[in-house]
Amino acid sequence: MRRLILYIVLLMMAAGVAYLIADGLHSPRAEMARIIVYFTDLKRFEKGEEPYEAGVLRNVPAGANLPGAVLTEYFKGPTAAERQRGLTAITSGFTGFSKLTMNKGIARVYLTGTCASNGAAYTVAQPIMKNLLQFKEIKYVKIYDAEGKTEEPEGQVNSIPFCLEP
C-alpha cells in the first residue's frame, strides 16, 4: 500500500512539473519597449566633437516608466561591447537615483551617492539631461543631490546641484 501511495504521489508531482513546463512554453512573452540610453562617447569628448553623447538601444518591459528605465539603464552603465566602442557613464560620484518625478513638463531627479565632480565642466548632469529630454513630455530637468538640493528648484528652467558646478 505504501508503494502505491508513493507511486501516486510521484506520478502527481511529475504531472505537475510537466504542466508547468508546458504552460511556460505556451505562455505569451512579456512585451518589450525599446528605449535609447545615452552614454558619453570618450573619443568625441576627447576631440571636443559635440554631441558628446551616443545613444544605444535597450529593451525594457513595455509597461515600464520609460524615463525611469532610461536612468536605471544609464546608471547600470554600458555593456562590455559598448565600453570597447569608447562609451562610458559619467557619474560624478553619484551611484544612481532614489526618485524621479514628473509634473507639468518638469522632471525632478534625486541622485544617490556622494558628489565628486572634481571641478569638471562636463558632469553627470549633461547625460542625464540628454537622456530625459528625449521624452516629449519632459521640457526641463532638475537634478538634486543626495541632500535634496538643486540650484533652481522653482521655475521652468533646468537645474543642477551646486556640487556639479565647475
MARNUFI-235750 format. One record per residue: residue number from 1; x, y, z of N, C-alpha, C in turn. Coordinates in steps of 0.1 Angstrom, whole numbers. Layout:
REM residues N
PT / NUM / X / Y / Z / X / Y / Z / X / Y / Z
...
This chain:
REM residues 166
PT / 1 / 8 / -12 / 0 / 0 / 0 / 0 / 9 / 13 / 0
PT / 2 / 20 / 13 / 8 / 28 / 24 / 8 / 34 / 27 / -5
PT / 3 / 38 / 16 / -12 / 44 / 18 / -25 / 34 / 24 / -35
PT / 4 / 22 / 20 / -34 / 11 / 25 / -43 / 9 / 40 / -40
PT / 5 / 9 / 44 / -28 / 7 / 58 / -24 / 19 / 66 / -29
PT / 6 / 31 / 61 / -26 / 44 / 67 / -31 / 44 / 69 / -46
PT / 7 / 39 / 59 / -53 / 39 / 59 / -68 / 29 / 70 / -72
PT / 8 / 17 / 70 / -66 / 7 / 80 / -70 / 12 / 94 / -67
PT / 9 / 19 / 97 / -56 / 24 / 110 / -53 / 35 / 114 / -63
PT / 10 / 44 / 105 / -66 / 54 / 107 / -76 / 48 / 110 / -90
PT / 11 / 38 / 103 / -94 / 31 / 105 / -106 / 25 / 119 / -107
PT / 12 / 19 / 123 / -96 / 12 / 136 / -95 / 22 / 147 / -96
PT / 13 / 34 / 145 / -89 / 44 / 155 / -90 / 50 / 157 / -104
PT / 14 / 52 / 145 / -110 / 57 / 146 / -124 / 47 / 152 / -133
PT / 15 / 34 / 150 / -132 / 24 / 156 / -140 / 24 / 171 / -137
PT / 16 / 25 / 175 / -125 / 26 / 189 / -122 / 38 / 196 / -128
PT / 17 / 49 / 190 / -127 / 61 / 196 / -134 / 59 / 197 / -149
PT / 18 / 54 / 186 / -155 / 51 / 186 / -169 / 42 / 197 / -173
PT / 19 / 31 / 200 / -165 / 22 / 210 / -168 / 29 / 224 / -167
PT / 20 / 37 / 226 / -157 / 44 / 239 / -155 / 53 / 241 / -167
PT / 21 / 60 / 231 / -172 / 69 / 233 / -183 / 61 / 236 / -195
PT / 22 / 50 / 229 / -198 / 42 / 231 / -210 / 36 / 245 / -209
PT / 23 / 31 / 249 / -198 / 25 / 262 / -196 / 35 / 273 / -199
PT / 24 / 47 / 271 / -194 / 57 / 281 / -197 / 61 / 282 / -212
PT / 25 / 60 / 271 / -219 / 63 / 271 / -233 / 52 / 278 / -241
PT / 26 / 40 / 278 / -236 / 29 / 284 / -244 / 24 / 297 / -238
PT / 27 / 30 / 302 / -227 / 25 / 315 / -222 / 31 / 326 / -230
PT / 28 / 24 / 337 / -232 / 29 / 347 / -241 / 41 / 354 / -234
PT / 29 / 50 / 358 / -242 / 62 / 365 / -237 / 58 / 380 / -233
PT / 30 / 65 / 385 / -223 / 62 / 398 / -219 / 66 / 408 / -231
PT / 31 / 57 / 417 / -234 / 60 / 427 / -244 / 71 / 436 / -239
PT / 32 / 80 / 440 / -248 / 91 / 449 / -245 / 90 / 462 / -253
PT / 33 / 96 / 472 / -247 / 97 / 485 / -253 / 111 / 488 / -255
PT / 34 / 114 / 495 / -266 / 128 / 499 / -269 / 130 / 513 / -264
PT / 35 / 141 / 515 / -257 / 145 / 529 / -253 / 159 / 532 / -258
PT / 36 / 162 / 544 / -258 / 176 / 549 / -262 / 182 / 554 / -249
PT / 37 / 194 / 549 / -246 / 201 / 553 / -234 / 214 / 560 / -240
PT / 38 / 216 / 572 / -235 / 228 / 580 / -240 / 239 / 579 / -230
PT / 39 / 251 / 575 / -235 / 263 / 574 / -227 / 273 / 584 / -233
PT / 40 / 284 / 588 / -226 / 294 / 597 / -231 / 303 / 589 / -240
PT / 41 / 305 / 594 / -252 / 315 / 589 / -262 / 328 / 595 / -259
PT / 42 / 337 / 588 / -253 / 350 / 594 / -249 / 358 / 598 / -260
PT / 43 / 357 / 592 / -272 / 365 / 596 / -283 / 361 / 610 / -288
PT / 44 / 348 / 612 / -289 / 343 / 625 / -293 / 346 / 636 / -283
PT / 45 / 344 / 632 / -270 / 347 / 641 / -259 / 361 / 646 / -259
PT / 46 / 370 / 636 / -261 / 385 / 640 / -261 / 388 / 649 / -273
PT / 47 / 381 / 647 / -284 / 384 / 655 / -296 / 376 / 669 / -295
PT / 48 / 367 / 670 / -286 / 359 / 682 / -285 / 348 / 682 / -295
PT / 49 / 344 / 671 / -300 / 333 / 670 / -311 / 320 / 667 / -304
PT / 50 / 311 / 677 / -304 / 298 / 676 / -299 / 289 / 670 / -309
PT / 51 / 278 / 663 / -305 / 275 / 659 / -291 / 284 / 649 / -286
PT / 52 / 286 / 650 / -273 / 295 / 640 / -266 / 288 / 627 / -263
PT / 53 / 275 / 627 / -264 / 267 / 615 / -260 / 263 / 607 / -273
PT / 54 / 263 / 594 / -271 / 259 / 585 / -282 / 248 / 576 / -276
PT / 55 / 238 / 573 / -284 / 227 / 565 / -279 / 229 / 550 / -283
PT / 56 / 224 / 542 / -274 / 224 / 528 / -276 / 209 / 523 / -272
PT / 57 / 206 / 512 / -278 / 192 / 506 / -276 / 192 / 497 / -264
PT / 58 / 181 / 497 / -257 / 179 / 488 / -246 / 164 / 483 / -247
PT / 59 / 161 / 471 / -242 / 148 / 466 / -241 / 144 / 466 / -227
PT / 60 / 132 / 472 / -224 / 126 / 472 / -211 / 111 / 467 / -212
PT / 61 / 106 / 463 / -201 / 91 / 459 / -201 / 83 / 470 / -207
PT / 62 / 73 / 467 / -215 / 65 / 477 / -222 / 58 / 486 / -212
PT / 63 / 54 / 481 / -201 / 46 / 489 / -191 / 55 / 498 / -182
PT / 64 / 68 / 497 / -184 / 77 / 504 / -175 / 76 / 520 / -177
PT / 65 / 80 / 527 / -166 / 81 / 541 / -167 / 94 / 544 / -175
PT / 66 / 92 / 548 / -187 / 104 / 548 / -197 / 114 / 558 / -192
PT / 67 / 111 / 570 / -188 / 122 / 579 / -183 / 129 / 573 / -171
PT / 68 / 122 / 566 / -162 / 129 / 560 / -151 / 137 / 548 / -156
PT / 69 / 133 / 541 / -166 / 140 / 529 / -171 / 153 / 534 / -178
PT / 70 / 152 / 546 / -185 / 164 / 551 / -191 / 175 / 555 / -180
PT / 71 / 171 / 561 / -170 / 180 / 564 / -159 / 186 / 552 / -152
PT / 72 / 177 / 542 / -150 / 182 / 529 / -144 / 193 / 523 / -153
PT / 73 / 190 / 523 / -166 / 200 / 517 / -175 / 212 / 525 / -176
PT / 74 / 211 / 538 / -175 / 223 / 547 / -176 / 232 / 544 / -164
PT / 75 / 226 / 543 / -152 / 235 / 540 / -140 / 240 / 526 / -140
PT / 76 / 234 / 517 / -147 / 240 / 503 / -149 / 253 / 504 / -157
PT / 77 / 253 / 514 / -166 / 265 / 516 / -174 / 264 / 508 / -187
PT / 78 / 274 / 511 / -196 / 274 / 505 / -209 / 279 / 490 / -208
PT / 79 / 275 / 482 / -218 / 279 / 468 / -218 / 294 / 468 / -222
PT / 80 / 300 / 456 / -221 / 314 / 454 / -224 / 316 / 459 / -239
PT / 81 / 307 / 455 / -248 / 309 / 459 / -262 / 308 / 474 / -264
PT / 82 / 299 / 480 / -256 / 298 / 495 / -257 / 310 / 502 / -251
PT / 83 / 316 / 496 / -241 / 328 / 502 / -235 / 339 / 501 / -245
PT / 84 / 340 / 490 / -252 / 350 / 488 / -263 / 349 / 499 / -273
PT / 85 / 337 / 503 / -276 / 334 / 514 / -286 / 338 / 528 / -280
PT / 86 / 341 / 528 / -267 / 345 / 541 / -261 / 334 / 548 / -254
PT / 87 / 323 / 541 / -251 / 312 / 547 / -243 / 314 / 545 / -228
PT / 88 / 311 / 555 / -220 / 312 / 554 / -206 / 300 / 561 / -199
PT / 89 / 298 / 558 / -187 / 287 / 565 / -179 / 295 / 574 / -170
PT / 90 / 294 / 587 / -172 / 300 / 597 / -163 / 290 / 598 / -152
PT / 91 / 294 / 596 / -139 / 285 / 596 / -128 / 289 / 608 / -118
PT / 92 / 300 / 613 / -119 / 304 / 624 / -110 / 303 / 620 / -95
PT / 93 / 305 / 607 / -92 / 304 / 602 / -79 / 291 / 597 / -75
PT / 94 / 280 / 600 / -82 / 267 / 595 / -79 / 266 / 581 / -83
PT / 95 / 258 / 573 / -75 / 256 / 559 / -78 / 243 / 555 / -84
PT / 96 / 234 / 564 / -85 / 221 / 561 / -90 / 211 / 572 / -86
PT / 97 / 198 / 569 / -86 / 188 / 579 / -82 / 178 / 572 / -73
PT / 98 / 172 / 579 / -64 / 162 / 574 / -55 / 148 / 577 / -59
PT / 99 / 147 / 587 / -67 / 133 / 591 / -71 / 134 / 599 / -84
PT / 100 / 123 / 598 / -92 / 121 / 606 / -104 / 107 / 610 / -104
PT / 101 / 104 / 623 / -104 / 90 / 627 / -105 / 89 / 636 / -118
PT / 102 / 77 / 636 / -123 / 74 / 645 / -135 / 61 / 652 / -132
PT / 103 / 61 / 665 / -134 / 49 / 673 / -132 / 50 / 685 / -141
PT / 104 / 40 / 688 / -149 / 39 / 699 / -157 / 52 / 701 / -166
PT / 105 / 57 / 691 / -172 / 68 / 692 / -180 / 82 / 692 / -174
PT / 106 / 82 / 691 / -160 / 95 / 692 / -153 / 98 / 679 / -147
PT / 107 / 109 / 673 / -150 / 114 / 661 / -144 / 123 / 664 / -133
PT / 108 / 121 / 658 / -121 / 130 / 660 / -110 / 136 / 647 / -106
PT / 109 / 150 / 647 / -106 / 158 / 635 / -104 / 165 / 637 / -91
PT / 110 / 164 / 628 / -82 / 171 / 628 / -69 / 181 / 618 / -69
PT / 111 / 194 / 622 / -70 / 205 / 613 / -71 / 210 / 608 / -57
PT / 112 / 216 / 596 / -58 / 222 / 590 / -46 / 237 / 589 / -47
PT / 113 / 244 / 588 / -36 / 258 / 588 / -36 / 264 / 601 / -33
PT / 114 / 277 / 602 / -33 / 285 / 614 / -30 / 289 / 621 / -42
PT / 115 / 286 / 633 / -43 / 290 / 642 / -55 / 305 / 643 / -55
PT / 116 / 311 / 641 / -66 / 326 / 642 / -68 / 328 / 647 / -82
PT / 117 / 325 / 659 / -85 / 327 / 664 / -99 / 341 / 668 / -101
PT / 118 / 348 / 671 / -91 / 363 / 675 / -91 / 365 / 687 / -101
PT / 119 / 355 / 696 / -101 / 356 / 708 / -108 / 354 / 707 / -123
PT / 120 / 350 / 695 / -128 / 348 / 693 / -142 / 336 / 701 / -148
PT / 121 / 337 / 706 / -160 / 327 / 713 / -166 / 316 / 703 / -172
PT / 122 / 321 / 691 / -176 / 312 / 681 / -181 / 310 / 671 / -170
PT / 123 / 297 / 669 / -166 / 294 / 661 / -154 / 282 / 651 / -158
PT / 124 / 278 / 644 / -148 / 266 / 636 / -149 / 254 / 643 / -154
PT / 125 / 254 / 656 / -151 / 242 / 664 / -155 / 239 / 664 / -170
PT / 126 / 249 / 665 / -178 / 247 / 666 / -192 / 241 / 653 / -198
PT / 127 / 246 / 641 / -194 / 240 / 629 / -200 / 226 / 626 / -193
PT / 128 / 224 / 630 / -181 / 210 / 629 / -175 / 200 / 637 / -183
PT / 129 / 204 / 650 / -186 / 195 / 658 / -193 / 193 / 653 / -207
PT / 130 / 203 / 648 / -214 / 202 / 643 / -227 / 192 / 631 / -227
PT / 131 / 194 / 622 / -217 / 185 / 611 / -216 / 171 / 614 / -213
PT / 132 / 168 / 624 / -205 / 154 / 627 / -201 / 147 / 636 / -211
PT / 133 / 155 / 645 / -217 / 149 / 655 / -227 / 145 / 648 / -240
PT / 134 / 148 / 636 / -242 / 144 / 629 / -254 / 129 / 626 / -253
PT / 135 / 123 / 626 / -241 / 108 / 624 / -240 / 100 / 637 / -241
PT / 136 / 91 / 637 / -251 / 83 / 649 / -254 / 76 / 655 / -242
PT / 137 / 73 / 647 / -232 / 66 / 652 / -220 / 75 / 659 / -211
PT / 138 / 88 / 658 / -213 / 98 / 665 / -204 / 104 / 677 / -211
PT / 139 / 102 / 688 / -205 / 107 / 701 / -211 / 119 / 706 / -203
PT / 140 / 119 / 703 / -190 / 130 / 708 / -181 / 134 / 697 / -172
PT / 141 / 147 / 697 / -168 / 152 / 687 / -158 / 158 / 694 / -146
PT / 142 / 154 / 690 / -135 / 160 / 695 / -122 / 167 / 683 / -115
PT / 143 / 180 / 684 / -113 / 187 / 674 / -107 / 191 / 678 / -93
PT / 144 / 188 / 669 / -84 / 190 / 671 / -69 / 201 / 662 / -64
PT / 145 / 209 / 667 / -55 / 220 / 659 / -49 / 214 / 650 / -38
PT / 146 / 222 / 642 / -32 / 217 / 633 / -22 / 210 / 640 / -10
PT / 147 / 214 / 653 / -8 / 208 / 661 / 3 / 195 / 667 / -1
PT / 148 / 191 / 665 / -14 / 178 / 671 / -19 / 180 / 686 / -23
PT / 149 / 192 / 690 / -27 / 194 / 704 / -31 / 197 / 705 / -46
PT / 150 / 192 / 716 / -52 / 195 / 719 / -65 / 195 / 735 / -66
PT / 151 / 202 / 740 / -76 / 203 / 755 / -77 / 190 / 762 / -79
PT / 152 / 182 / 758 / -88 / 170 / 764 / -91 / 158 / 755 / -90
PT / 153 / 153 / 753 / -77 / 142 / 743 / -75 / 129 / 748 / -81
PT / 154 / 127 / 760 / -83 / 114 / 765 / -89 / 116 / 770 / -103
PT / 155 / 105 / 771 / -110 / 105 / 777 / -124 / 108 / 767 / -135
PT / 156 / 105 / 772 / -147 / 107 / 764 / -159 / 121 / 766 / -164
PT / 157 / 131 / 760 / -157 / 145 / 761 / -161 / 151 / 747 / -157
PT / 158 / 162 / 744 / -164 / 170 / 732 / -160 / 177 / 736 / -147
PT / 159 / 181 / 727 / -139 / 188 / 730 / -127 / 197 / 718 / -123
PT / 160 / 209 / 721 / -118 / 218 / 711 / -113 / 222 / 714 / -98
PT / 161 / 227 / 704 / -91 / 231 / 707 / -78 / 244 / 716 / -78
PT / 162 / 246 / 723 / -67 / 257 / 732 / -66 / 270 / 725 / -67
PT / 163 / 271 / 712 / -63 / 283 / 705 / -63 / 288 / 701 / -77
PT / 164 / 279 / 703 / -87 / 283 / 699 / -101 / 288 / 712 / -108
PT / 165 / 288 / 723 / -102 / 294 / 735 / -108 / 309 / 733 / -109
PT / 166 / 315 / 738 / -120 / 329 / 737 / -122 / 337 / 746 / -112
